[in-house]
Amino acid sequence: MTQRRVGLWLVGAFGGVGTTVTLGLSALSRGLIKSTGLVTALPDFGKLGLPEAAQFVVGGHEIRESSFVDSAEEFRKNSGIFDADLVAACRDDLAAASARVKPGVKLGAGPTIAKLGTWGDESAPRTAAEAVDRLEADLAAFVKAERIDHLIVLCVASTEPPFQTRDVHQDWNALNAALADGGEDLLPASSLYAIAALRGGHTYLNFTPSLGASIPAIYQLAESTGALHGGKDGKTGETLLKTVLAPMFAHRNLNVMSWVGHNIFGNRDGVVLDDPSNKASKVDTKDRVVTSILGYKPQTLVTIEYIPDMGDWKTAWDHIHFQGFLGTKMTMQFTWQGCDSLLAAPLAIDIARLADVEKQRGRRGLMRHLSCFFKGPEGVEENDFFKQYDDLLRYVAQSA
Ligand code: NAD
């Protein structure tokens, strides 16, 4: 029997997360690394029929002309991550995957992202319709050439500025009609990718805080094609800790007065988040969770600062000021020193594997059971990590 082939199409392929996913899948399929960090490698997930690393075929879109090998080398030099021998052992896979990466589109991505690269600028689409058509054609060509059974489009591109939706975004027919003349202000690039994926019936996952599929019109599109989707913004570090610790304060009836989180890091995501408008999207998903779990709003502050010499290493320092019995004020502080791409990549692989399980079972629509992987889980109000994880285990028990 021929093995099922799962396409993983990375939007923002040569970035930190995209490169680490690709290197990780290659290293896993060659048996060179352990599955540490992969949630779906835990025994609870053993009976789901998850696709193995070797079943994934990676392709993608990028706006910077580069390659997975060059990107891995950049991370190795600047951040001291990835073993040189491991990159060398996976070199052929990385080269083959690089050849499947096509120039992306940046219509609506905003000026800071547009400055990152010029790949594809000479044939840049002028309208949203042209952009979607081109992206969709790239996806279809990949599916055909690689004999893909299930295509998953995973957005790991740079964070776009927040986007204000209007009437036209409430209805797919209206939005579809507007694509023909649509320019920079109709939709952000992340949503053009989402439309291209969902219109073709492919799965769309959004690992970023950008808008992507998160508007009623695009939900309607997904419903009409029966495509799977989920997001958004991977919960990998400081926010993961917030959603683990906030339940403790709630369950002990301790009154959190303020929660301040300062984040410093130096990768390319940091370059983009250094622009205040792009940063606003990230601060929003990071800031909401504490209020949602506690059920009241303490004073909160989230800062994100770009410190180039830190490379892919992020330090978060959180200061939590809370009140106990007799009104006594106390403090909890933590520091988190995580390597961003290494935390994110296994989770990106997890959600892709779990999406394929849904596809194999013929399911469609929003995958709410993936909420524990996201800072801003779509269609789910619950942000408590433990309750979200219980939801995932309940799903596993029903689906195994
Ligand atoms: P990165 O800057 O290293 O990679 C992003 C890549 O996207 C870049 O290579 C860039 O050229 C490319 N890109 C930008 N706009 C594009 C477009 N319109 N089309 C195609 N390619 C485009 O960033 P990263 O650290 O890999 O993070 C990727 C995304 O994942 C960011 O939005 C980030 O906020 C989100 N995220 C990351 C983590 C983490 O821990 N690393 C956690 C949660 C969310």
Boltz pocket constraint, residues with backbone or C-beta under 6 A from the ligand:
constraints:
  - pocket:
      binder: B
      contacts: [[A, 11], [A, 12], [A, 13], [A, 14], [A, 15], [A, 16], [A, 17], [A, 18], [A, 61], [A, 62], [A, 63], [A, 64], [A, 104], [A, 105], [A, 106], [A, 109], [A, 113], [A, 116], [A, 117], [A, 155], [A, 156], [A, 157], [A, 158], [A, 159], [A, 160], [A, 189], [A, 190], [A, 207], [A, 208], [A, 209], [A, 233], [A, 234], [A, 235], [A, 236], [A, 267], [A, 268], [A, 269], [A, 270], [A, 339], [A, 340], [A, 341], [A, 343], [A, 344]]
      max_distance: 6.0
